[in-house]
């Protein structure tokens, strides 16, 4: 089981936008540049976050992205769900209804106990991610990270 | 993010072995047959569970698999870890140390706050899976499932 790199990229970009804290939109090229990420792939993720209402985008030569809401109102769960999709990691394919179960639909009214067990764990994971906001991450990060980010953006003008 | 089908297959086979509850090993062909799964692929998963100490295997024409321990001592987490591997779903590639962070190794002594947040959620997921045993799943499943399984194995002789 693996989460895509898009989650890591997105959260780092959100922290960056949080540290810059400005109303000026930041371009994909600059967000990609600070982490040496491929701009086109990163842009796809940023557009996904716009559709999820986490970022807002401004078109044009001086356009780019900014946080759509204050960091207190953006949860890690929203970012993960936007990038990875709403599906559960465990996908029940109802193998219990094949073979020996094939002719007994009456036995399968209730959710499979395996699915219930796996869902319970995924809900614990989601609950934990939903309890953490971008503001929490910004507060937990070292001051040096915020300074490095602001310095880099100031240097590139 | 997606868990492989091997988790679903493995847990259903473990429930089946729990319901049969016998000391007779059950062959891959029969375990595959009850769910109409591909025997060769299923066998790879069962061998993985043997290596993890969840199943024991008996070689030979009348050989097969049985639970290596009582259902109370097999957790869902062990099965998931055996099949999916021990890695975390979120893999930090340390993008913070690229670009603007490149020449500042002194800034990265502590774990990235994003990794910490993601780990915390994965630990909640693991904890929940570790708290559920095969015995819990057997107890939660409907009686009809146990009967259907025993009937099918009795019929194929």
Interface residues (C-beta under 8 A of the other chain):
Chain A: X1 X2 X3 X4 X5 X7 X8 X9 X11 X12 X15 X33 X34 X35 X36 X37 X76 X84 X87 X89 X90 X91 X92 X93 X95 X96 X98 X99 X100 X101 X104 X107 X110 X113 X114 X116 X117 X118 X120 X121 X122 X124 X125 X126 X127 X128 X129 X132 X136 X137 X140 X141 X142 X144 X145 X148 X149 X151 X152
Chain B: X1 X2 X3 X4 X5 X7 X8 X9 X11 X12 X15 X33 X34 X35 X36 X37 X76 X84 X87 X89 X90 X91 X92 X93 X95 X96 X98 X99 X100 X101 X104 X107 X110 X113 X114 X116 X117 X118 X120 X121 X122 X124 X125 X126 X127 X128 X129 X132 X136 X137 X140 X141 X142 X144 X145 X148 X149 X151 X152
